[in-house]
Amino acid sequence: MTKLTHVDKQGNPAMVDVSAKQVTLRTATAEARVKLGEEIVKHLRDDELYTKKGPVFQTAIIAGTQGAKKTAELVPFCHPVGLDDCKIAITVTGTEAVITCTTRVTAKTGIEMEAITGASVAAITIYDMCKAMSHDIEILAVRLLAKTGGKKDFLRTS
């Protein structure tokens, strides 16, 4: 069985000590999928949704970037890291918005929680800005697609 990293010898929650780790370039990409439905997608113009609150996808990109920067404030045992880069892209496929968040940092610890948080906050923002048009919106999935740097790399193949 794999040992949990955020539990001490007594079984209490604990932050991982990264002081002995090497600084390396670390990247991560996460994805969130939001089912918008046909009612909302029919309002799509030039790859953007415009509501009374403003441009939905542009706002979600800004919110997702802010969320990625604040990950250590939201997730108790995440180490605060200064993002070197955070890129969020949103595409619409059928009736779904697909959000991809890619983060980069040169640090002693990983950056995947920042990518996951960025994608999640962007998805929540899309929901918030579109809920006046329909409450049928669903955040379907949030998942890590890839990470590099650290002990081992990861690449989702399905």
N, C-alpha and C positions, 0 to 999 in steps of 0.2 A: 504494500500500500504506500502511496506517495505521502510524504510528511507535509502537513500544512505549514506554510511559511509564516503565517501571522498569529501563531499560538506559541507561547513559551512552554518551558518544561513542566510547569504546573497546570497547563491547560488554559491559561489566561490570554486574552487578546494582547498582541504586542506588535510594534512596528519592527520591520526587518532592519538589522544593522547593516548598512551598506558601506561603512567606513573603510573596509579592506578591499572593496571592489575597485576595478580599473575603470577609468573614464573611457568610454567608447561612444562612437556614433550609434544612435539607436533610432529606429523608425518604426512606425506602426500605422496600419490602415484598418479602419473599421467602417462598417456599413450599417445603415438603418433603412428599413423599407416602410413606407407609409402608404396604405391603401386610401386613396383619395375618393374613389368612386366616380362614376360618370357625371354626376351632377356638378362636381367641382371641376373635373378635367375639361368640360365644355367651355369653361371660362378662361382656359389657357390661351395666352396671346404671346407670341414671340418667346416661347420657352419660359414664361413668367405668369404668375397669377397675381392679379391686382385686386385688392380689397379696400374697404374704407380705412383699414389700418395701414395700408401701404403695400409695397411689393413683397410678396410672401417669401419667395426663395432668397432674394437679396437680404431680407431681414433675418431669415433662418441661418444664412451663412455667417452673418455678424454675430448672432446669438450663439451659434455653435462654437465659433472661435472664442468668444468670451467664456463659454462653459468649459472648453478645454483648458483655458488659462486658470480656471478656478477649481480644477479637479481636486487638488489637495485640500481645499476648504470643504469639499462635499463628501469625500471618501476618507474616512478617519485615518487609515494607515498608509495612504499614498504619500510619498515624499514630494515636497514642493520642488518642481523643476521649472527652469525657465525655458519655455518653448523656443527653439531656434526657428521653427516654421510650423505653420498649421494651414492646411489647404482643405477647403470644403467645396465639393461639387455636388450639384443636384440635377438629376435628369429624370424625365418622366417617361416611363415605359408602360404603355397601355393606360391603366388607371392607377398606377403606383408611382410615387416619387421615390427615387433611389438616391440616398445621401451617402457620399463617401467622404470620410475625414482622414487625412493623412498628416501625421505629426512627425517632427524630427527634433532631436536634442543630442548634444554631446554631454553625457553625464554618467554617473555610476549606477543609475537605476533606469528601468524601462519607461516607456512612454505610451504603452497600449491603453492604460486607463484614460489618458487624455484623449486619445483618438475615439474611444468608446463614448466618453462623455460628450465630446464635440458632436458626434453623430446623433446621440440621444437628444441633446438640447436642441439641435436643429430640427429633429423630428417633432419634438414637443411644441416648438415654435410654429411649425407648419400647422399642427392641430389647432393651436390657439388662434391663429390668424384666419383659419378657414371654418371654424366651428359655427359661425353665423350662417354659412351656406349649407352646412350639413353636419349632423352629429354622427353620421355613419362612417366617419374617418376611423381607421385602425392603424396603430403602430404595430406592424406585423413582426418585425424581428430587428434585433440589434446584435451584431456579432463582429468579432475580430476576424479580419481577412488575412492579415500578415503582420509579422514583426521581425525586425533584425536587430542584431546587437545583443550583448549580454550572453548568458550561458548557452542558449540555443535559439535558433531562428524558428519561425513558424510560418507556414503557408497553407491556407485552407484550399483544398482541391475540389471541394464540392459545395 
